[in-house]
Amino acid sequence: MAAVRVRQHQHQHVQQPITPPSPQPTIIRRKKTNQKFEKTMLLALVGVIAVLAVLVLNNQAAIQTTSIDIQKIEAEADEIAKQNVDLTVRVSELSTYENIWKKAKELGLTQNEKNVKVVPGE
């Protein structure tokens, strides 16, 4: 009877399908120092990015302020150029012989032919 049991046990063993053993997931445990280092480096990276973002925003604000100042100065320059044109026209109007003679008469000046000297033009 023992021989039958051994054969039945061997027979049952042979009939079971052979499956390869499933690989067990390997658990890699990190040292706490690595985790601390990684956290520190991540915080440093975030800090650097934040500082760079603030610097970029600061530069953009400075550029915007400078641009506004330039626009104001250009507007003032345009206004002064218009005033110069107006004054040039006014000088041309007032420099005519008739206007000068009229102003001289208002001030009581008269023309004395004996005091007139003619300068030859070049």
Salt bridges, closest charged atoms under 4 A:
GLU38 OE1 - ARG30 NH1 3.27
GLU106 OE1 - LYS103 NZ 3.83
